Amino acid sequence: MYCVYMLRCRDGSLYTGITNNLRKRVGMHNEGKASRYTRSRMPVVVVYVETCEDKSLALKREWEIKKLKKKQKEDMVSRVSVDPASYML
């Protein structure tokens, strides 16, 4: 199973990605090994998670989210409750 996730970066920006192991991926982001974007904006915390049945659906959903305006993404984040600690290594 894959998931689409959003991270809140140190500068307040949001990063969207997909993975099949969110805990490991967040660890990689916080080690500066996952993305050039988050590397200079660490630490990051998980603020949104959406599960998908397979990689193809996750990629499509990621693309849909990335096309949204920041306000729309912030609205998505505000409607869910995520415990960032549960995704930390």
Backbone torsions as a table, in degrees:
resi	resn	phi	psi	omega
1	MET	NA	141.3	179.1
2	TYR	-110.2	163.0	173.6
3	CYS	-139.6	152.3	171.8
4	VAL	-101.1	135.4	-177.2
5	TYR	-135.3	155.6	171.4
6	MET	-123.0	138.0	177.6
7	LEU	-113.0	143.7	171.3
8	ARG	-96.8	121.8	179.8
9	CYS	-87.0	165.9	-179.1
10	ARG	-55.4	-34.0	-178.7
11	ASP	-85.0	4.5	178.1
12	GLY	91.8	-7.9	-179.9
13	SER	-74.8	164.8	178.4
14	LEU	-112.4	139.4	176.3
15	TYR	-119.9	134.0	-179.9
16	THR	-115.7	136.2	178.7
17	GLY	-154.3	-180.0	175.5
18	ILE	-129.5	156.9	177.2
19	THR	-165.5	165.4	171.5
20	ASN	-109.5	4.4	176.7
21	ASN	-148.4	86.1	-172.3
22	LEU	-64.3	-40.7	-179.3
23	ARG	-59.3	-46.5	179.3
24	LYS	-64.9	-41.2	-177.6
25	ARG	-66.0	-41.6	177.7
26	VAL	-63.0	-40.0	175.9
27	GLY	-59.5	-41.9	178.4
28	MET	-64.5	-41.3	177.3
29	HIS	-59.5	-44.8	-177.1
30	ASN	-76.3	-10.1	172.6
31	GLU	-95.7	-2.5	-179.4
32	GLY	78.5	20.8	-175.1
33	LYS	-110.9	1.9	-172.1
34	ALA	-106.6	-32.0	-173.0
35	SER	-157.7	138.3	176.0
36	ARG	-61.8	-37.0	-178.0
37	TYR	-61.8	-48.6	-176.6
38	THR	-79.1	-19.7	-177.6
39	ARG	-54.5	-40.1	-178.5
40	SER	-94.1	6.6	-176.7
41	ARG	-126.6	25.8	-179.0
42	MET	-77.9	154.2	0.0
43	PRO	-80.9	162.7	177.4
44	VAL	-119.2	153.0	175.9
45	VAL	-132.8	147.6	178.9
46	VAL	-73.7	129.2	178.2
47	VAL	-123.3	-9.6	-179.2
48	TYR	-156.1	136.9	177.3
49	VAL	-141.0	135.3	178.2
50	GLU	-137.1	123.7	-178.4
51	THR	-85.2	149.5	178.5
52	CYS	-134.0	150.5	-177.2
53	GLU	-67.9	-33.6	-178.6
54	ASP	-150.3	174.6	-175.6
55	LYS	-63.6	-39.9	-179.2
56	SER	-59.6	-47.2	178.6
57	LEU	-65.1	-37.3	178.7
58	ALA	-64.5	-42.4	178.7
59	LEU	-63.3	-40.5	178.1
60	LYS	-64.1	-43.6	-179.5
61	ARG	-67.6	-39.0	176.9
62	GLU	-58.0	-45.4	-179.7
63	TRP	-62.3	-42.1	178.0
64	GLU	-60.1	-44.8	-178.9
65	ILE	-66.9	-42.0	-178.7
66	LYS	-63.3	-25.9	179.2
67	LYS	-78.6	-14.5	-178.7
68	LEU	-71.0	154.8	173.2
69	LYS	-74.8	158.6	-176.9
70	LYS	-57.7	-39.5	179.7
71	LYS	-59.4	-41.6	179.7
72	GLN	-66.3	-39.2	176.8
73	LYS	-65.3	-42.6	178.9
74	GLU	-62.0	-36.9	176.7
75	ASP	-63.7	-40.8	177.1
76	MET	-60.7	-46.2	-178.7
77	VAL	-62.3	-39.9	-176.2
78	SER	-70.8	-18.7	-178.2
79	ARG	-88.4	-6.4	-178.8
80	VAL	-121.2	158.6	176.7
81	SER	-118.3	115.3	-179.1
82	VAL	-121.8	133.9	175.4
83	ASP	-92.6	99.6	-177.6
84	PRO	-56.0	-30.8	-177.8
85	ALA	-63.4	-27.2	-178.8
86	SER	-73.6	-9.3	178.6
87	TYR	-111.4	10.0	179.3
88	MET	-94.9	146.9	177.3
89	LEU	-78.2	NA	NA
